[in-house]
Every structure is written in C-alpha cells, then in structure tokens.
Amino acid sequence: MEKGKVQVHLIKPMNEGQKTVLMSLKKSLKILEDVVDVMAQIKQSIKDTTHLDASFKKFKEMVRALKERKKLKVEV
C-alpha cells in the first residue's frame, strides 16, 4: 500500500434475518451472564455461611430473582 493512501472496506448492511439472529444471540449471552452471576453469588454465599440450609435458601431466592428478570423480558 502506498504512503498516504487509505484502504476502505465496505460493510454490507444486515438483512432482517441476520438482525434477528444477532438479537437472539445477544439475549442468550445476557441470560448466560445472569446465570454466571447467580453461580458466583451462590459460591460466595456458601463460603460466607456454615449452614447449608441458609445457603440453599439464598440459592432459591437468587434463582427466583433470575426467573423474574427473565419474565420481564428486558430488552438487551
């Protein structure tokens, strides 16, 4: 490439099918991020408590909260 020349790459616009797939992937990734977050909270709560019953109760509360977020169908 010669000095002073700019290389241009044209990007073809996405069609509706591609946009739909991309949005589905984004939503799936958000759900996976939420699951990883809940798992990290569970791990921490188990470390923080010596009572398994209390940890299980926290786990159920976090799962319930995750399900509620999913029901709200928040846009990604």
N, CA, C and O atoms as CSV, one atom per row, in Angstrom:
chain,resi,resn,atom,element,x,y,z
A,1,MET,N,N,0.836,-1.167,0.000
A,1,MET,CA,C,0.000,0.000,0.000
A,1,MET,C,C,0.887,1.238,0.000
A,1,MET,O,O,1.850,1.319,0.762
A,2,GLU,N,N,0.564,2.183,-0.843
A,2,GLU,CA,C,1.358,3.396,-0.944
A,2,GLU,C,C,1.107,4.309,0.246
A,2,GLU,O,O,0.024,4.323,0.830
A,3,LYS,N,N,2.144,5.072,0.589
A,3,LYS,CA,C,2.023,6.017,1.695
A,3,LYS,C,C,0.974,7.076,1.354
A,3,LYS,O,O,0.937,7.582,0.232
A,4,GLY,N,N,0.116,7.410,2.335
A,4,GLY,CA,C,-0.897,8.434,2.122
A,4,GLY,C,C,-2.205,7.916,1.555
A,4,GLY,O,O,-3.181,8.662,1.481
A,5,LYS,N,N,-2.247,6.637,1.148
A,5,LYS,CA,C,-3.488,6.060,0.619
A,5,LYS,C,C,-4.264,5.420,1.782
A,5,LYS,O,O,-3.680,4.841,2.697
A,6,VAL,N,N,-5.567,5.541,1.716
A,6,VAL,CA,C,-6.434,4.967,2.748
A,6,VAL,C,C,-7.140,3.757,2.166
A,6,VAL,O,O,-7.678,3.800,1.060
A,7,GLN,N,N,-7.127,2.694,2.924
A,7,GLN,CA,C,-7.807,1.479,2.493
A,7,GLN,C,C,-9.227,1.503,3.063
A,7,GLN,O,O,-9.410,1.700,4.265
A,8,VAL,N,N,-10.221,1.305,2.214
A,8,VAL,CA,C,-11.616,1.361,2.624
A,8,VAL,C,C,-12.239,-0.021,2.462
A,8,VAL,O,O,-12.088,-0.668,1.426
A,9,HIS,N,N,-12.940,-0.459,3.503
A,9,HIS,CA,C,-13.661,-1.724,3.448
A,9,HIS,C,C,-15.142,-1.415,3.564
A,9,HIS,O,O,-15.571,-0.783,4.529
A,10,LEU,N,N,-15.905,-1.843,2.617
A,10,LEU,CA,C,-17.341,-1.637,2.671
A,10,LEU,C,C,-17.989,-2.785,3.428
A,10,LEU,O,O,-17.638,-3.949,3.234
A,11,ILE,N,N,-18.927,-2.448,4.285
A,11,ILE,CA,C,-19.626,-3.465,5.067
A,11,ILE,C,C,-21.059,-3.536,4.564
A,11,ILE,O,O,-21.785,-2.542,4.536
A,12,LYS,N,N,-21.436,-4.722,4.175
A,12,LYS,CA,C,-22.790,-4.936,3.664
A,12,LYS,C,C,-23.782,-4.845,4.828
A,12,LYS,O,O,-23.567,-5.472,5.866
A,13,PRO,N,N,-24.872,-4.070,4.670
A,13,PRO,CA,C,-25.872,-3.977,5.736
A,13,PRO,C,C,-26.493,-5.342,6.041
A,13,PRO,O,O,-26.599,-6.199,5.165
A,14,MET,N,N,-26.897,-5.525,7.295
A,14,MET,CA,C,-27.521,-6.789,7.696
A,14,MET,C,C,-28.966,-6.831,7.217
A,14,MET,O,O,-29.662,-5.816,7.209
A,15,ASN,N,N,-29.403,-8.014,6.822
A,15,ASN,CA,C,-30.813,-8.178,6.479
A,15,ASN,C,C,-31.588,-8.498,7.760
A,15,ASN,O,O,-30.987,-8.681,8.819
A,16,GLU,N,N,-32.903,-8.565,7.668
A,16,GLU,CA,C,-33.742,-8.786,8.849
A,16,GLU,C,C,-33.449,-10.123,9.535
A,16,GLU,O,O,-33.451,-10.201,10.764
A,17,GLY,N,N,-33.198,-11.163,8.758
A,17,GLY,CA,C,-32.875,-12.470,9.339
A,17,GLY,C,C,-31.598,-12.416,10.151
A,17,GLY,O,O,-31.523,-12.991,11.237
A,18,GLN,N,N,-30.600,-11.735,9.636
A,18,GLN,CA,C,-29.334,-11.612,10.355
A,18,GLN,C,C,-29.514,-10.785,11.626
A,18,GLN,O,O,-28.926,-11.099,12.661
A,19,LYS,N,N,-30.326,-9.730,11.550
A,19,LYS,CA,C,-30.584,-8.907,12.736
A,19,LYS,C,C,-31.286,-9.730,13.815
A,19,LYS,O,O,-30.961,-9.620,14.997
A,20,THR,N,N,-32.248,-10.553,13.403
A,20,THR,CA,C,-32.978,-11.395,14.348
A,20,THR,C,C,-32.037,-12.374,15.040
A,20,THR,O,O,-32.106,-12.552,16.256
A,21,VAL,N,N,-31.170,-13.002,14.274
A,21,VAL,CA,C,-30.204,-13.953,14.843
A,21,VAL,C,C,-29.272,-13.237,15.808
A,21,VAL,O,O,-28.982,-13.745,16.891
A,22,LEU,N,N,-28.804,-12.059,15.417
A,22,LEU,CA,C,-27.900,-11.302,16.279
A,22,LEU,C,C,-28.582,-10.926,17.595
A,22,LEU,O,O,-27.970,-11.037,18.657
A,23,MET,N,N,-29.829,-10.488,17.540
A,23,MET,CA,C,-30.552,-10.128,18.759
A,23,MET,C,C,-30.785,-11.353,19.644
A,23,MET,O,O,-30.698,-11.259,20.868
A,24,SER,N,N,-31.080,-12.500,19.031
A,24,SER,CA,C,-31.257,-13.739,19.799
A,24,SER,C,C,-29.966,-14.129,20.511
A,24,SER,O,O,-29.986,-14.554,21.666
A,25,LEU,N,N,-28.852,-13.979,19.814
A,25,LEU,CA,C,-27.556,-14.290,20.429
A,25,LEU,C,C,-27.266,-13.351,21.591
A,25,LEU,O,O,-26.769,-13.778,22.633
A,26,LYS,N,N,-27.577,-12.075,21.409
A,26,LYS,CA,C,-27.357,-11.112,22.490
A,26,LYS,C,C,-28.180,-11.476,23.721
A,26,LYS,O,O,-27.680,-11.428,24.844
A,27,LYS,N,N,-29.450,-11.842,23.507
A,27,LYS,CA,C,-30.309,-12.231,24.626
A,27,LYS,C,C,-29.790,-13.492,25.306
A,27,LYS,O,O,-29.813,-13.593,26.533
A,28,SER,N,N,-29.323,-14.456,24.511
A,28,SER,CA,C,-28.774,-15.696,25.075
A,28,SER,C,C,-27.533,-15.403,25.906
A,28,SER,O,O,-27.351,-15.976,26.980
A,29,LEU,N,N,-26.684,-14.516,25.413
A,29,LEU,CA,C,-25.483,-14.155,26.163
A,29,LEU,C,C,-25.850,-13.460,27.470
A,29,LEU,O,O,-25.210,-13.689,28.496
A,30,LYS,N,N,-26.873,-12.615,27.438
A,30,LYS,CA,C,-27.304,-11.933,28.656
A,30,LYS,C,C,-27.805,-12.945,29.678
A,30,LYS,O,O,-27.502,-12.828,30.865
A,31,ILE,N,N,-28.564,-13.931,29.228
A,31,ILE,CA,C,-29.053,-14.970,30.139
A,31,ILE,C,C,-27.874,-15.743,30.730
A,31,ILE,O,O,-27.861,-16.034,31.925
A,32,LEU,N,N,-26.881,-16.076,29.896
A,32,LEU,CA,C,-25.702,-16.787,30.395
A,32,LEU,C,C,-24.937,-15.938,31.407
A,32,LEU,O,O,-24.457,-16.458,32.414
A,33,GLU,N,N,-24.822,-14.637,31.147
A,33,GLU,CA,C,-24.154,-13.750,32.102
A,33,GLU,C,C,-24.895,-13.747,33.434
A,33,GLU,O,O,-24.271,-13.760,34.495
A,34,ASP,N,N,-26.236,-13.730,33.378
A,34,ASP,CA,C,-27.035,-13.769,34.604
A,34,ASP,C,C,-26.806,-15.068,35.367
A,34,ASP,O,O,-26.691,-15.054,36.592
A,35,VAL,N,N,-26.740,-16.182,34.659
A,35,VAL,CA,C,-26.512,-17.480,35.297
A,35,VAL,C,C,-25.133,-17.502,35.962
A,35,VAL,O,O,-24.993,-17.972,37.091
A,36,VAL,N,N,-24.132,-17.002,35.271
A,36,VAL,CA,C,-22.774,-16.963,35.839
A,36,VAL,C,C,-22.767,-16.087,37.090
A,36,VAL,O,O,-22.124,-16.423,38.084
A,37,ASP,N,N,-23.481,-14.964,37.039
A,37,ASP,CA,C,-23.568,-14.071,38.186
A,37,ASP,C,C,-24.221,-14.772,39.372
A,37,ASP,O,O,-23.730,-14.683,40.497
A,38,VAL,N,N,-25.319,-15.463,39.121
A,38,VAL,CA,C,-26.009,-16.190,40.196
A,38,VAL,C,C,-25.091,-17.266,40.776
A,38,VAL,O,O,-25.033,-17.444,41.993
A,39,MET,N,N,-24.384,-17.973,39.918
A,39,MET,CA,C,-23.477,-19.022,40.399
A,39,MET,C,C,-22.363,-18.430,41.268
A,39,MET,O,O,-21.977,-19.025,42.273
A,40,ALA,N,N,-21.851,-17.266,40.884
A,40,ALA,CA,C,-20.813,-16.609,41.686
A,40,ALA,C,C,-21.378,-16.196,43.046
A,40,ALA,O,O,-20.700,-16.321,44.066
A,41,GLN,N,N,-22.619,-15.706,43.058
A,41,GLN,CA,C,-23.255,-15.331,44.322
A,41,GLN,C,C,-23.467,-16.544,45.213
A,41,GLN,O,O,-23.279,-16.478,46.428
A,42,ILE,N,N,-23.862,-17.659,44.593
A,42,ILE,CA,C,-24.060,-18.894,45.357
A,42,ILE,C,C,-22.752,-19.343,45.982
A,42,ILE,O,O,-22.696,-19.696,47.159
A,43,LYS,N,N,-21.706,-19.322,45.175
A,43,LYS,CA,C,-20.390,-19.734,45.676
A,43,LYS,C,C,-19.973,-18.866,46.855
A,43,LYS,O,O,-19.463,-19.369,47.856
A,44,GLN,N,N,-20.193,-17.550,46.729
A,44,GLN,CA,C,-19.823,-16.643,47.816
A,44,GLN,C,C,-20.682,-16.877,49.045
A,44,GLN,O,O,-20.182,-16.856,50.170
A,45,SER,N,N,-21.980,-17.100,48.835
A,45,SER,CA,C,-22.855,-17.305,49.996
A,45,SER,C,C,-22.511,-18.598,50.729
A,45,SER,O,O,-22.633,-18.673,51.952
A,46,ILE,N,N,-22.084,-19.608,49.988
A,46,ILE,CA,C,-21.673,-20.860,50.625
A,46,ILE,C,C,-20.406,-20.636,51.440
A,46,ILE,O,O,-20.258,-21.198,52.525
A,47,LYS,N,N,-19.492,-19.819,50.924
A,47,LYS,CA,C,-18.271,-19.504,51.679
A,47,LYS,C,C,-18.597,-18.701,52.937
A,47,LYS,O,O,-17.974,-18.876,53.984
A,48,ASP,N,N,-19.604,-17.805,52.808
A,48,ASP,CA,C,-19.936,-16.904,53.911
A,48,ASP,C,C,-20.727,-17.554,55.036
A,48,ASP,O,O,-20.779,-17.007,56.137
A,49,THR,N,N,-21.330,-18.682,54.795
A,49,THR,CA,C,-22.159,-19.298,55.826
A,49,THR,C,C,-21.712,-20.725,56.089
A,49,THR,O,O,-21.199,-21.417,55.209
A,50,THR,N,N,-21.921,-21.133,57.307
A,50,THR,CA,C,-21.569,-22.510,57.653
A,50,THR,C,C,-22.805,-23.397,57.658
A,50,THR,O,O,-22.700,-24.611,57.828
A,51,HIS,N,N,-23.985,-22.790,57.472
A,51,HIS,CA,C,-25.223,-23.547,57.490
A,51,HIS,C,C,-25.709,-23.809,56.073
A,51,HIS,O,O,-26.021,-22.874,55.335
A,52,LEU,N,N,-25.773,-25.055,55.701
A,52,LEU,CA,C,-26.191,-25.431,54.355
A,52,LEU,C,C,-27.631,-25.013,54.080
A,52,LEU,O,O,-27.952,-24.620,52.958
A,53,ASP,N,N,-28.502,-25.089,55.080
A,53,ASP,CA,C,-29.901,-24.689,54.888
A,53,ASP,C,C,-30.006,-23.223,54.480
A,53,ASP,O,O,-30.790,-22.880,53.595
A,54,ALA,N,N,-29.227,-22.368,55.112
A,54,ALA,CA,C,-29.242,-20.939,54.792
A,54,ALA,C,C,-28.726,-20.717,53.371
A,54,ALA,O,O,-29.263,-19.884,52.641
A,55,SER,N,N,-27.689,-21.456,52.975
A,55,SER,CA,C,-27.151,-21.324,51.615
A,55,SER,C,C,-28.177,-21.768,50.584
A,55,SER,O,O,-28.328,-21.131,49.541
A,56,PHE,N,N,-28.878,-22.849,50.866
A,56,PHE,CA,C,-29.882,-23.343,49.932
A,56,PHE,C,C,-31.024,-22.341,49.797
A,56,PHE,O,O,-31.542,-22.129,48.701
A,57,LYS,N,N,-31.415,-21.727,50.913
A,57,LYS,CA,C,-32.468,-20.711,50.877
A,57,LYS,C,C,-32.028,-19.526,50.016
A,57,LYS,O,O,-32.810,-19.020,49.212
A,58,LYS,N,N,-30.780,-19.084,50.183
A,58,LYS,CA,C,-30.253,-17.983,49.361
A,58,LYS,C,C,-30.240,-18.379,47.887
A,58,LYS,O,O,-30.576,-17.576,47.016
A,59,PHE,N,N,-29.849,-19.621,47.616
A,59,PHE,CA,C,-29.815,-20.111,46.244
A,59,PHE,C,C,-31.211,-20.031,45.622
A,59,PHE,O,O,-31.367,-19.547,44.501
A,60,LYS,N,N,-32.223,-20.506,46.349
A,60,LYS,CA,C,-33.592,-20.473,45.839
A,60,LYS,C,C,-34.050,-19.037,45.589
A,60,LYS,O,O,-34.733,-18.773,44.600
A,61,GLU,N,N,-33.688,-18.117,46.462
A,61,GLU,CA,C,-34.061,-16.710,46.286
A,61,GLU,C,C,-33.403,-16.116,45.036
A,61,GLU,O,O,-34.038,-15.373,44.287
A,62,MET,N,N,-32.136,-16.448,44.819
A,62,MET,CA,C,-31.426,-15.918,43.646
A,62,MET,C,C,-31.993,-16.492,42.355
A,62,MET,O,O,-32.120,-15.775,41.363
A,63,VAL,N,N,-32.334,-17.770,42.359
A,63,VAL,CA,C,-32.927,-18.385,41.172
A,63,VAL,C,C,-34.293,-17.762,40.894
A,63,VAL,O,O,-34.630,-17.483,39.743
A,64,ARG,N,N,-35.066,-17.547,41.937
A,64,ARG,CA,C,-36.376,-16.912,41.776
A,64,ARG,C,C,-36.218,-15.506,41.174
A,64,ARG,O,O,-36.991,-15.119,40.297
A,65,ALA,N,N,-35.235,-14.755,41.637
A,65,ALA,CA,C,-34.983,-13.409,41.112
A,65,ALA,C,C,-34.578,-13.473,39.644
A,65,ALA,O,O,-35.003,-12.637,38.848
A,66,LEU,N,N,-33.767,-14.450,39.283
A,66,LEU,CA,C,-33.344,-14.617,37.894
A,66,LEU,C,C,-34.544,-14.931,37.008
A,66,LEU,O,O,-34.665,-14.392,35.908
A,67,LYS,N,N,-35.431,-15.805,37.486
A,67,LYS,CA,C,-36.632,-16.139,36.715
A,67,LYS,C,C,-37.515,-14.909,36.529
A,67,LYS,O,O,-38.088,-14.714,35.457
A,68,GLU,N,N,-37.627,-14.084,37.559
A,68,GLU,CA,C,-38.439,-12.871,37.467
A,68,GLU,C,C,-37.857,-11.911,36.432
A,68,GLU,O,O,-38.602,-11.305,35.661
A,69,ARG,N,N,-36.534,-11.769,36.409
A,69,ARG,CA,C,-35.890,-10.907,35.406
A,69,ARG,C,C,-36.176,-11.423,34.009
A,69,ARG,O,O,-36.413,-10.638,33.090
A,70,LYS,N,N,-36.155,-12.744,33.842
A,70,LYS,CA,C,-36.420,-13.338,32.536
A,70,LYS,C,C,-37.862,-13.087,32.130
A,70,LYS,O,O,-38.138,-12.845,30.955
A,71,LYS,N,N,-38.796,-13.140,33.093
A,71,LYS,CA,C,-40.206,-12.893,32.805
A,71,LYS,C,C,-40.440,-11.461,32.333
A,71,LYS,O,O,-41.317,-11.202,31.509
A,72,LEU,N,N,-39.640,-10.531,32.871
A,72,LEU,CA,C,-39.810,-9.131,32.492
A,72,LEU,C,C,-39.423,-8.876,31.052
A,72,LEU,O,O,-39.825,-7.869,30.469
A,73,LYS,N,N,-38.642,-9.784,30.467
A,73,LYS,CA,C,-38.203,-9.678,29.072
A,73,LYS,C,C,-37.599,-8.305,28.758
A,73,LYS,O,O,-38.023,-7.610,27.834
A,74,VAL,N,N,-36.598,-7.944,29.559
A,74,VAL,CA,C,-35.920,-6.668,29.385
A,74,VAL,C,C,-35.135,-6.691,28.084
A,74,VAL,O,O,-34.437,-7.661,27.790
A,75,GLU,N,N,-35.249,-5.622,27.305
A,75,GLU,CA,C,-34.532,-5.528,26.036
A,75,GLU,C,C,-33.036,-5.494,26.290
A,75,GLU,O,O,-32.575,-4.847,27.230
A,76,VAL,N,N,-32.281,-6.186,25.457
A,76,VAL,CA,C,-30.819,-6.222,25.562
A,76,VAL,C,C,-30.252,-5.157,24.652
A,76,VAL,O,O,-29.034,-4.997,24.573
